């Protein structure tokens, strides 16, 4: 049995049988949870037959769900080898954060110009949540989800559904990268504080300042994340 197969066979409880309603989405949701909880690790093989057997399904909905996750960046398909949990690298994360800067800069400019009044209450509430979480001993995924929700609200508030669609497609890959390195900032209060200039610029209805703030905010995260991966990659080559 190979390393990838071991990732599925050894996890506690495996996958549970599913009902027949909305099968593909249910399978995809179960796989996302397994990957983002760490039950499945980057590089693990996702054997369709094993997953189908554990979920008491045919292989067809499993294959379709894996294709969905491939489009979201959580799963890779290798010709003649099958599906694997996406392996994150410094290069892939750098590309991902570059895309986020492009999308979110455009989204926040549109939000400030057309929808600031409606978007501000939700953004303020989410920033307050980030500050509350900073004072609690919560797991990292909770902080990551709260952080991404702030950014999701910016894309949603832009009024352009395409921005939100792209954000949703890359959100889980962003989570995976952060979970692999295990942190973004050593102090969770820093995570909350880095969102304050973004909110201040929106409140001031200053689209230029808002774009600069989101560009700086994501740019700093991009540097931290890619350096962490680059350091790990250099260590593994020694």
C-alpha positions, 0 to 999 in steps of 0.5 A: 500500500502506497503513502497516498493510500495510507492517508485514506486507510489510516484516518480515524473512522474514514468516511461515513455513508451518505444519503442519496440527495445532493450526492456530489456536493455532499462528497465534495463537502466531506473531502474538503472537511477531511483535507482542511482538518488535516485528516488528509495531507498534501500529496495523499492519494485520493483513491476513488474506489476507497472513498466510494466504498467508505461512503457506500456510493458508486465511483461516479459521484466521487469522481465528479466531486474530485473534479469539482475540488480540482477546479478549486485548487484543493485536488490535483489530477495526475495522468494515469495516477489519479487524484491527490490532495494538492501539494502547496509550494512557495510558487503556487501560493505566490501566484494565488496571492497575486490573483487575490490582490488583483481581484480584491483591489478591483472589488474594493474600489467598486465597493467604495464607489457604489456600495460602501454604506450597505457593506460597512455594517457587515465589515465592521461586525466581522472586524469586531469578531476578529478582535474577539477571536484574538483574545481567545484560545481558538484553533487556527482554522477559526481565525483563518475562516474569520479572516477570509470572511472579511475578504469575502464580504468585500467581494460580495459588497462590490456588487460584481458576482464574478469577483465573489465567484473567483474568491470562492474558488480560491478560498479553500486553497488559501486555507490549505496553504495557511494550515500547512505553515500553521500560522500567519502572524505569531500574535492573533491580534496582529491579524485583526489589526491589519484589517483596520486600515482597510475598513478606515479607507472604506469609511472615508469613501476613499477608493485610492486609499482602500486599494492601497490598503488591501494591496498592502494587507494581502502583499504582507501576507503574500510575503510571509506565506511564500517565505515560509514555504520557501524556507521549508522547501530549502530545509527539505532539500538539505 
